[in-house]
Amino acid sequence: MAVHSKASTVWKGSLTEGSGTTALASGVATVGVNWKARSEGSATTTTPEELLAAAHASCYAMALSNALGEKGTPPTEISVEAEVTFVPGEGVTQSVLTVKASVPGLDQVGFGEVAEDAKENCPVSKALAGVQISLESATLLD
């Protein structure tokens, strides 16, 4: 069964002077967006790339959890950070993943192998096929 996810944005004004709001169809979030935040960064306004980073981090965490479970070493906890880079005039250029996890019964080498495989097979990673995706660090916690 296919699941369809929706979001919508209402934008008012020009690119550089305007702003908008993006709403998730689930109703759990409505956030403001604008060009200044996107091109210069902001601590108070989100960007499409921040939303993309959230999608990548959550998708990767689920893909890694599944891969570890299939290996017979389910995790007790996984923490993922995704950092997506946007360059005005070029677009999204990369997504860098950092993961820390508690996985009983697995050593660092084995964890690194599973983490790398999950990076390649995460559905959002596949959707970002035209973007450099790297796994900066995969740390196994005690």
Contacts in CASP RR format, 6 or more apart in sequence:
PFRMAT RR
TARGET T0000
AUTHOR 0000-0000-0000
METHOD contacts of the structure
MODEL  1
MAVHSKASTVWKGSLTEGSGTTALASGVATVGVNWKARSEGSATTTTPEE
LLAAAHASCYAMALSNALGEKGTPPTEISVEAEVTFVPGEGVTQSVLTVK
ASVPGLDQVGFGEVAEDAKENCPVSKALAGVQISLESATLLD
5 25 0 8 1.000
6 24 0 8 1.000
6 25 0 8 1.000
7 22 0 8 1.000
7 23 0 8 1.000
7 24 0 8 1.000
7 25 0 8 1.000
8 22 0 8 1.000
8 23 0 8 1.000
8 25 0 8 1.000
9 20 0 8 1.000
9 21 0 8 1.000
9 22 0 8 1.000
9 23 0 8 1.000
9 33 0 8 1.000
10 20 0 8 1.000
10 21 0 8 1.000
11 18 0 8 1.000
11 19 0 8 1.000
11 20 0 8 1.000
11 33 0 8 1.000
12 18 0 8 1.000
12 19 0 8 1.000
12 20 0 8 1.000
13 19 0 8 1.000
15 35 0 8 1.000
16 35 0 8 1.000
16 36 0 8 1.000
18 34 0 8 1.000
18 35 0 8 1.000
19 32 0 8 1.000
19 33 0 8 1.000
19 34 0 8 1.000
20 32 0 8 1.000
20 33 0 8 1.000
20 34 0 8 1.000
21 30 0 8 1.000
21 31 0 8 1.000
21 32 0 8 1.000
21 33 0 8 1.000
22 30 0 8 1.000
22 31 0 8 1.000
22 32 0 8 1.000
22 33 0 8 1.000
22 46 0 8 1.000
22 51 0 8 1.000
23 29 0 8 1.000
23 30 0 8 1.000
23 31 0 8 1.000
24 30 0 8 1.000
31 45 0 8 1.000
31 46 0 8 1.000
31 51 0 8 1.000
32 45 0 8 1.000
32 46 0 8 1.000
33 45 0 8 1.000
33 46 0 8 1.000
33 47 0 8 1.000
33 48 0 8 1.000
34 45 0 8 1.000
36 42 0 8 1.000
36 45 0 8 1.000
37 44 0 8 1.000
37 45 0 8 1.000
37 46 0 8 1.000
37 47 0 8 1.000
38 47 0 8 1.000
38 48 0 8 1.000
38 49 0 8 1.000
38 86 0 8 1.000
38 88 0 8 1.000
39 86 0 8 1.000
39 88 0 8 1.000
41 47 0 8 1.000
47 86 0 8 1.000
48 86 0 8 1.000
49 84 0 8 1.000
49 85 0 8 1.000
49 86 0 8 1.000
49 92 0 8 1.000
50 84 0 8 1.000
52 84 0 8 1.000
52 92 0 8 1.000
52 95 0 8 1.000
52 128 0 8 1.000
53 82 0 8 1.000
53 83 0 8 1.000
53 84 0 8 1.000
53 95 0 8 1.000
54 82 0 8 1.000
55 124 0 8 1.000
56 82 0 8 1.000
56 84 0 8 1.000
56 95 0 8 1.000
56 97 0 8 1.000
56 122 0 8 1.000
56 124 0 8 1.000
56 125 0 8 1.000
56 128 0 8 1.000
57 80 0 8 1.000
57 81 0 8 1.000
57 82 0 8 1.000
57 97 0 8 1.000
58 80 0 8 1.000
59 122 0 8 1.000
59 123 0 8 1.000
59 124 0 8 1.000
59 125 0 8 1.000
60 80 0 8 1.000
60 82 0 8 1.000
60 97 0 8 1.000
60 99 0 8 1.000
60 118 0 8 1.000
60 119 0 8 1.000
60 122 0 8 1.000
60 124 0 8 1.000
60 125 0 8 1.000
61 78 0 8 1.000
61 79 0 8 1.000
61 80 0 8 1.000
61 99 0 8 1.000
62 122 0 8 1.000
63 118 0 8 1.000
63 121 0 8 1.000
63 122 0 8 1.000
63 123 0 8 1.000
63 125 0 8 1.000
64 75 0 8 1.000
64 78 0 8 1.000
64 80 0 8 1.000
64 99 0 8 1.000
64 101 0 8 1.000
64 114 0 8 1.000
64 115 0 8 1.000
64 118 0 8 1.000
64 122 0 8 1.000
65 74 0 8 1.000
65 75 0 8 1.000
65 78 0 8 1.000
66 118 0 8 1.000
67 114 0 8 1.000
67 117 0 8 1.000
67 118 0 8 1.000
67 121 0 8 1.000
68 74 0 8 1.000
68 75 0 8 1.000
68 101 0 8 1.000
68 103 0 8 1.000
68 106 0 8 1.000
68 114 0 8 1.000
69 75 0 8 1.000
71 106 0 8 1.000
71 114 0 8 1.000
73 103 0 8 1.000
73 104 0 8 1.000
73 105 0 8 1.000
73 106 0 8 1.000
74 103 0 8 1.000
75 101 0 8 1.000
75 102 0 8 1.000
75 103 0 8 1.000
76 102 0 8 1.000
76 103 0 8 1.000
76 104 0 8 1.000
77 101 0 8 1.000
77 102 0 8 1.000
77 141 0 8 1.000
78 99 0 8 1.000
78 100 0 8 1.000
78 101 0 8 1.000
78 102 0 8 1.000
79 99 0 8 1.000
79 100 0 8 1.000
79 101 0 8 1.000
80 97 0 8 1.000
80 98 0 8 1.000
80 99 0 8 1.000
81 97 0 8 1.000
81 98 0 8 1.000
81 99 0 8 1.000
82 95 0 8 1.000
82 96 0 8 1.000
82 97 0 8 1.000
82 98 0 8 1.000
83 95 0 8 1.000
83 96 0 8 1.000
83 98 0 8 1.000
84 92 0 8 1.000
84 94 0 8 1.000
84 95 0 8 1.000
85 92 0 8 1.000
85 93 0 8 1.000
85 94 0 8 1.000
85 95 0 8 1.000
85 96 0 8 1.000
86 92 0 8 1.000
86 93 0 8 1.000
87 93 0 8 1.000
92 128 0 8 1.000
92 131 0 8 1.000
93 131 0 8 1.000
93 132 0 8 1.000
94 131 0 8 1.000
94 132 0 8 1.000
94 133 0 8 1.000
94 134 0 8 1.000
95 125 0 8 1.000
95 128 0 8 1.000
95 131 0 8 1.000
95 132 0 8 1.000
95 133 0 8 1.000
95 134 0 8 1.000
96 133 0 8 1.000
96 134 0 8 1.000
96 135 0 8 1.000
96 136 0 8 1.000
97 119 0 8 1.000
97 133 0 8 1.000
97 134 0 8 1.000
97 135 0 8 1.000
97 136 0 8 1.000
98 135 0 8 1.000
98 136 0 8 1.000
98 137 0 8 1.000
99 115 0 8 1.000
99 135 0 8 1.000
99 137 0 8 1.000
99 138 0 8 1.000
99 139 0 8 1.000
100 139 0 8 1.000
100 140 0 8 1.000
100 141 0 8 1.000
101 111 0 8 1.000
101 115 0 8 1.000
101 138 0 8 1.000
101 139 0 8 1.000
101 140 0 8 1.000
101 141 0 8 1.000
102 140 0 8 1.000
102 141 0 8 1.000
102 142 0 8 1.000
103 111 0 8 1.000
103 140 0 8 1.000
106 114 0 8 1.000
106 140 0 8 1.000
107 140 0 8 1.000
108 140 0 8 1.000
111 138 0 8 1.000
111 140 0 8 1.000
112 138 0 8 1.000
112 140 0 8 1.000
115 135 0 8 1.000
115 138 0 8 1.000
116 135 0 8 1.000
116 138 0 8 1.000
119 125 0 8 1.000
119 133 0 8 1.000
119 135 0 8 1.000
125 133 0 8 1.000
END
